[in-house]
């Protein structure tokens, strides 16, 4: 007889649930064992809960206090249920298919929803997540200048539940971010029928002059349990058809904001810059390779900073991306900006098609507010310079049109058509994004061995881990892993990478930054850490770390990047001892949010969209930082081709696994990079 669930019963008002079922006849103690499931991309030490169980003959009864489950550690906590018998015999609790003994059973407990359900193995599991049955509705909005009176109601709430509430306006630094960096709260009047009203002053949302273009402030009703301090943020669903006009922000008059409704029909505040248009008197390269711009002075606005940065660097301020500083000279009625553009090729990886933008820092003479913005062209006629040679293969040209930003564009590119007689000896530090292309399966590149000999692979190790001190590898805890997987794990623990790389004697080095952009860091101390790769999703191993480590996820941006930048600096100095920069190739990987089904219809990974946004932000930031440290390495960027995932990927459908054309294009691009580099070296 299997252990079978027969009944779930609520104990009204006591916040408890009783489970009843059938089991093998039992003597001695028995327990209901709840094991927290390891899932998602962020690591944690899983919890276990043992609940005494009453067994009589061939039936069991267990009472679960829901407060044991009500501390939500992630966006979704999952628990698997077992009956723990004498001799530590652990039996999953089966749910009989085809019977009416059990259906999904959900219990709201204040801010959380606890659900007992049957998993894909048809055994009992429990999910804990935010109580999404509760919703905040905006019914009416009345406006007087920048003062708004909002009213609405909460739906799906228990009439006896009276949490404290406020209107929370939470800031995202840009429209692509999923993290909130600050919030401003306004007291609301919450009535017994769960209707509410609040007064909102738009200007008071911005406490200082640190405002960004396209920053977003999302509106929530924030509910709090006074007993445990937990909070539930309910997006403010717009049923009032919000319409608003932009108004200039008093904290920084370079910006304006308005209330709006986003694609999810939730209310928020949208911020955008007020462009400062400059009329260029001159725009030309001088004989020293400098770009010289001159403009008329504006008595109310002063240019106090200037720089050039890659046009794609959406998060440059936040993550301190690459920039080339310019100088400013003021004259009687004009000022000039000078940028040493000829130095770009020595400071950053430049290639055909890359664009740089000119950024200026402007100060308002009346308020002293500062902001960075692109240099917008006020001239009626288009601006274009003659080309300036950056190298034998690349030129720079400046272009700008009326009311658009000035751009420095990299043009011309060497053509190569060289045949290599022997396969290239290639070493790879990466993941499925790069290593996956070198597979004989028809899905990938079955003929790759005629061109490439993969002499070394290190899989799923982050730069931060590789550059830290060695950590003891508990091999016995990973005995179920394949030998090649154990070798990857051992390398990450014991820091064997550079030793093994030296022995491989490779011609070229190919890498991607997936482990860096996506996986956690497992930190023993500041000098000893490992990659939180999927290989570590081992319950016994993770529980052995209790009290010995802490995990750093990408949600802790500053802390994570502090470790990563320092390691990237050391890695950049170390790797060039094995390969010249020109023989290092970085693939600019990105997660995909879509995939093809078997009918070639496009679907979204709807439950992972936030993860995709977060990861792609880190990909861009980290790649840019590495290119700043290693400006002469090669890059391969497949993101321009619009490839997405596919249902029948040999390694499974995933945000990290692409359609076949992706891997074939990767090899084509790699062929081109290596052939062109060979041509340069053999001139």
N, C-alpha and C positions, 0 to 999 in steps of 0.2 A: 504494500500500500504506500502510495506517495503521501507527502504532507500536502493537504488540500485545504484551501480557504472555503469556508461554508457561509460565513456571515460577518458583516460589519455593523456595529451598533453604536449610535451616539449616546453619550450620557448627558442629557440636556442640562446646560448651564454649568457643567463641571469641566469643560474644556478637555474632555477625555474621550477616547474611542476604545471600544472592546472588539477584539478579533476572536472569532471562533472557527475551529476547523477540525479536520481529522488527521491523525498521524499514526505511526507505528506504536503499539503498546510500549509504554515507557515506565521505567522505575528510576527513582532518584531525581535530581534537579533537572529542570529544563528552562530554557530562556528563549525569548524572542530576540533575535539579533538583528539590529539595523546597521547596515554598512553604508557609509556615505560613498557614492559612486564618484570615481575620478573621470572627469569629462571636461570638454572645452579646451582652450589653449593655455589658460593660466593654471599653474600648479598650486597645490595646497596639500597639507597633511590631512588625510581623510579621517573622519571621526567614526567611532564605533559606539553603539549604545546597546547594552544588555538589559532586558526587561524580564523580571521573573515571570514564569509562565506556569499556569496550573494545568497539569495533565492528569486526566482520569480515563483509565482504560485506553481507548483509541481516539480520544478527543482532547483538544487543548483550548485554553482560554487565556488571553493576554490583554491587559489594560495599558494603553499607551497614553501618557500625559503629553498632550500636544505642545506644551511649553518646552519640552525637550527638543522639539524640532523647529522652534519658531525663531531661531537666530539665523537670519538669512546671511550667508557669507558671500554668495555670488548672486548673479541675476536669477539663477535657478539652481536650487539644491536638490539633488536626487539621492534617495535612499533605497537600497535593495533589502528585502525582508527574508529572513531565514529562521528556521526553528533549530536551535542549538541543543542537541540531545546529549546524553551522557557519553563520555569518551570524546567530546568535542566533535561529534558527528554533525555536520552543518547541512541541513536540508532546505532547499528553496521551497517556498510556499506556492504550490501550483494553483492555477485558476483553471477550472475545468471548462473547456470550450463546449459550446452547444447547450450549456445550462443557464438557468437564470439565477444561480446562486450569488453572482456578483456582477455589478456594473461599476463603472468609474464613480468614485464617491468623493465629493469635494466639500470641504469645510472652511468657511471664512473665519479667520481668527484675527479680527482687527485689521491690521495693515497687510496681513498675509493670507494666502489661499493654500491650504494643505489638501492634496488630492491623493487618494489611494487608487491605483490603477494597475491594469495588467500590461506588462512590458512585452517586447517582441518575443521573449522566450515563454510567454504565457505564465509568468510567475509574478508575484506581488511586488510592487515598488511604490514609493511615496515621492511625490514632488512637492517642493516648497518654493513659492515664488510670490512676487508682489500681487496683491489682491486686485487684479485687473477688472473685476466686476464692478469696482467702484470707479465712477467717472465724474469729472468736473465739467459742467456745461455753462458756457457764457450765453445768457439769454438776451441781455440788453447792454448797450454801450451809449452813454451820453457824454458829449464832449463840449468843453468850453475852453478855447485856446489849447494849452497843453495839459489841461486838467481833465481826467476821464473819471466818470462814475460807472463802474461795472457792476452787474448783478447777474446772478445765475443760481444754480442749485447743484447738489451732489446727488448722483443716482447710484443705485445698487448698494446702499449702505444699510446697516442694521439700525433700526429706529432707536435702539437702546444705546448705541455706540456714540459717544460724544467726545471726539478727539479735539485737541486744540488745533486751530487752523490759521493760515496766513496766505496772502498772495505772494508767491516767490517768483522773482524775475531773475533768471539764471543766465549767465553770460557764457557763450561759446566764442572762442577767438576768431573763428571763421566758419563759413557754411559747411565745410567738410569735416570739421572736428566733431567728435562725439562726446568730448569731455567738457565739463563746466569748470571754469576757473574762478568764478565768484558769483555771488548772488546778493540781491537786495530784497528784503522782505517788508511787506506792508500788512498791517493788522486788518483783519476782515471781521465783519459782523456775521456770525454763523448762527442761524435761528434753529429752533427745535425741529422744524420740518426740513432741515438741512438746506434751506435757501440761504444765500449769502449776498452781501454787498461790500464793495471796497472802493476807496477813492485813490486814484493813481495820478501822481504828478510825473509826467514824462521826463522833465529835466532832472528830477531828483534821483532817477535811476543811475545817472552817470556821476559818481562821486568825485572823479578827478579828470584830468585832461588826457589820460592814457586811453585813447579811443583808436580803434582800428577800422579801416575800410572793410566792409562786409562782415563785421562782427555781428553776432546774432544774440538777442536776449529772448529766451523762451519763457512763456508765462505758464505757471503751475499754481494749483492750489496745493499747499503743503500741509499735510496732516501729520500730527505727532501724537504718539502714545506717551503720556506723562510718566507712566510706570517704568518703561525701559529706554526711553529716549529715541526709539526707532522713528523714522520718518518715511512717509509715502508721498512722492511727488506725482500729482495727477495733471497731465497736460490739459490745458484749458481748451476744450473743444468749442469751436466757434459756431454758434447757432444764431449769432446776432448780425451776420454778414458785415464784418468789420470793414469800414472804409476810413482811411485817414490820409492826411497830407504830410509831406515832409516838412519838418521845422528844424531850423538851425539850432545846434546844441550850444548852450551857453558855456559849458565846460571847455569846449574846444570848437571854435567857429569854423574850422576846416571841415566839419562833419554835419550831417543832417540825419534825422531818424524819423520813422513812422511805424505805427502799428500795422501789422499785416497778418494774413493767414497763409500758413505754409502748405506744402503739398499733402500733408496729413490732416489738413483742416484744423490745425491748432493755432492759437493766437501767439504772436511773438512781436518783437521789435527788431526792425531791420535798419542797419546803419550803413551809410555810404558816404564817401568823400565828396567834397565840392571841388572839382578840378580847378587847379590854378594854371591858366593858359599863358604861356610865354611866347613872345615873338622873337625868334632868333634873328640876330643881325648877321652872324657868321656861323658856319658849321663846316669845319674842314679839318683834315689831318695835316700836321706840320711835318717838317723833315725829320724830327726826332721821334716820330711814331705816336705823337700825342693827338687826341681828339680835342679840338678847341671849340667851345661854344660861347657866344657872347649875346647878352640880352640887355634891354633897358631896365633901369632900376625901378622898383615900386616902393614908394615911401611907406606904405602900410605893411608890406611883407618883405622879409629879408631872407635870403638864402644863406644858411649857416652850415650846410653839409652837402656833400655830393658823393655818389658812388655808382659803380656799375655792378649789376648782379645778374645771374641767369634768369631769363624771363619765366621759367617754370617754377622758380623758388617761391611758392605761395607762402611758406612758413619761414622765410629767411630771418625776419626779426626774432621770431620766437626761438628758432633753433640755431641762430648765429651761423647762417649758411655763408657761402663764399661771397665776397664783395671786393672790388678794387676801388680804393679810395681815390677821389679827385681833389683838386685844389681850387680855391675860390679867390679871385682878385677883384676888388672893388675899385671902380674908377669914379670920376665925377658924376656921370649920369648913366653909367652902365656897369655891368659886372661880367666876368668871364669865368668859365669852368674849363679845367684841363684834366684829361684822363690819360694815363700812359697805356693806351690800348695795346701797343706792341708787346707789353709784358704779359698779356693774357695767356699766351701759349706756354709761358714758363710757370704760371701760377695755377692754372685750371685746365682741365681736359676740354679742348675745343675741337669740334668736328663740323663737317658740313651740316647745315640746317639748324645748328644751335643759335638761339637768339639771346642777346643780353639787352637789358633795359637800363636807361639812365634814371637814377633816383635822386631826388633833391630833398633836403630837409629845410622846411620853411618855418620861420618864426613870425607870429603875428605881433606887430609892434605895440598894439593896444593891450592885449591880454597876456603876451609872452608865451602863449600856447605854441607847442612845437608839433610837427608831424612830418613823416616821410611820405612822399608820393612820387609816382612817375613824372617825368618831365613831359607835360602835355603841350602839343604844338598849337600855337594861336595863329600861325601864318596861314594865309589863304592858299598859297601855292605849296605843293609837295616839296619836302626836303630830301635831298639825296646827295651823298658825297661820292667822290671817286673812290676806287678800291685802294686799300692799304694792305700790303703783303704782310701776313703773319708768319708764313713759312713758304717753302717751295711749293706747297700743295694747297694752302688755304689763304684766303683774303678776308678782310673785314670791310663792310660797307654800312653806312648809316642811312636810315630811311625814316621818314615821318610824314604824316598827313594831317590835315586840319582837324583839330580836336581829338587826335589820337596821340598815343605816347611815342616818344622817340625810341627807335630800336637799332641796335648794332647787330648785323646779321653776318654769319660766317658762311662764305660761299666758295665754290670750286672744290674739287676733290680729286685726288689722284685716281687714275684707273690702273688696274693691275691685271695681268693675264699670264701669270707665271705657273708653270707646272712643277710640283714637288714630287720627286721620284720616290722618296721613302715616307712612310706614314709619320705623322707628327706625334712625338711623345708628349702626351698631355696629362697634366696633373690637375685635379679638380677639388676645390673646397666648396661644397654646395649641397644642393638638394635635388628634388625631382625637376626643378626648373632648368637645371643645367645637366646633371648626370643622367636624367631621364631620356635625353635626346640620344644618348649612346646606348641604344638597345637594338637587338636584332629582330624584335617583334615588328611585323609590318606596320603597326601603329606608329612606330618611331622611325628609325633609319637603319634598315637591315644591312645596308652596304657600307656602314661607317668604318669598318675595320680596314678597308682599303686605303683610308685617308688618315685614320687616327688610331693610335695605340694608347689606351688609357693605362698609364703606368702607376697612377696613384689616385685614390679617392678618399677623402675624409667627409663623412656624411653627417649633416645636422650638428655641426659644432659652430658656436658663435665666436667672433673675434674676441669678445670679452673673456670667454672661457680659455681660449687658446693662449692668451697672453697673461693668464694668472698662474699662480703656483700649483704644483701637482696635488691631487687629492687621492687618498687611498681608494682603490677600486674594489668594492665588495663583490667579487665575481660570483660567489655562491648565490647571491640574491638575484642574479640574472642568468641562472643556469638554463632556463627555458628558451632563451634567445638563440637565434642561429649564430654560428661561429663568426660570420662576417659582421653581424650586428654587435656582437660582444666586442669585436675588435674596434668598431667605431666608438662604442661606449668607453672602452678602456683608454682609447686615445684621448677622448675628451676629459676623462678623469686624470690620467697620468701625464698629459701634455706631451705626447710623443710626436706631435704633428711635424715640427721642423726637422726632427731627426729622421722620420720616415720620408719626408719630402726630399731631404738631401740625398737619401739612398735611392730615390726613384729616378734621379737624373733626367728630369723632364725638359722638353724644349720650351713649352709654353705653360702658363698657369691660368686656369679659368675659375672664376668664383661667382657666387651670388650671395646676397645678404639676407636670405629668408630666416635663418636662425636668429639673426640679430634683430630683424624688424618685427618678428612675431613671437618668439619663444621667451619665456621667463629666464631670469638669472637665479640660480640657487647659490646663495652666498653663505659660506662658512665664516669668513672674515674678509676684510678688504683685499687680502692678497690671495685668497683661495676660493674659487667659485667654479661652477660647472654650468653647462647649458641645460635649460629646462626642456629638453627635447621630448618627443613622444615616446622615446625608448624608456623614459623614467616613469611611465604610467604603470608603476609596479607598486601595489598596495603595501607589501611587506617592506620594500625599500623606503618608500615615503614615510611610513610610520616609524622606521628606524631613525629618521632624521629629527624626530620630535625633540625640541629644545636645543638642537645643534646648529640649525640653519634658519635663515629667513629667505623668503621669496620676494623678488622684485619684479613686478609686472610692468607692462608699458603704460598702464594707467598712472603709474608714478613717474611721470615723464622726466622731471629734472633729475631725480635720483638715478633712474635708469641711464640717462644720457651722460651723467657724470662718470659712471663706470665705463660706459661704452666709448666715449671720446678719448679718455686716457688710454684705453686699450688700443683704439684705432691709431693713435699716435705711435705707440710702440710697434704695432703690427706694420705700419707703413715703413718704419725704419728697418725692421727685421726682414720683411719679404724681399726687399731689393738686394739683400745679400745672396739671394738664391736666383732671382730673375731681374734683368733690367726692366725698368718700367714698361718699355715698349713690347715686352713679351708677357705682360700681365693683361688679362681681359676680364672686365667686369660685365656681367649680364645684369641689366636694369630690370629686375623682376618686379612683378606686381600681382596681387591677388585679383581674380576675376569674380564679379558678382553675378554672372550668368552662365548658363550651360544649355547645350542642345539636347533634346530628348531623342528617342529613336526615330521620330518623324521629322526631325530637324526643326522642331519648334523651340523657340527660346523661352527659358524659364529663369527666374531669379532664385538665388540662395537667400530666401527671405529672412531666415533666422540668423544669418551671418553678415548682414549688410553693415552693421556697426563695426564688426571685426575687420571687414575688408577696408573700410574707411580708415580705421586706426592704423592698420598694418601698412597701407599704401602711403600714409603720411610719413611713417617711420622709414619705409624704403627710400623715399625721395630725400629725406633729411640725411640719412646715413650715407647714401650713395654720393650726395653732394659733398659731404664732409670728407669722404675718402678721396674723391676727385680733387679736392683742394690740397690734400696731402700728397697725392700721387697724380700730378697733372698730365703726365705723359703716358698713362696706361690707355689701353683701348676700351671701348664700350660697345655693347650690343644692346639695342633697345627695340624690342618687338612690340611695344605697346601701341605704336602708331598703326598697326595693322588690324586692330579690332578683334583679335582672336579671343575666344571664350572657351569654357569647359565643354565636356561631352560626356554623355551618360555611360559610355562603354569604355572609359579609360581603363587600361589594364590594372592600374593601381587603385581604382575606385573613383567614383564621382566626387569632386572636391573643388573648393575655391582655388586650390593650388595645382590642379591638373587640367591641362588644356587639350584642345582638339588636335588631331594629328598634324595639321599644317603648321602649328606652332613649332614643333620639334624639327620639322624639315626646314623651316625658314631659319631656325637657329643654326643649323649646320651650314646652310648657305652663307649666312652672315659670318660665321666663324671662318669658313673657307676664304672669304674675301679679306677679312682682317689679316689672317696669317699670310696669304699670298702677297698682299700689299706690303706687309712688314718685311717679308723675305726679299721683295724687290728693292726696298730701301737699303737693306743690309748688303745687297749684292750689287749695288751700283758701281 
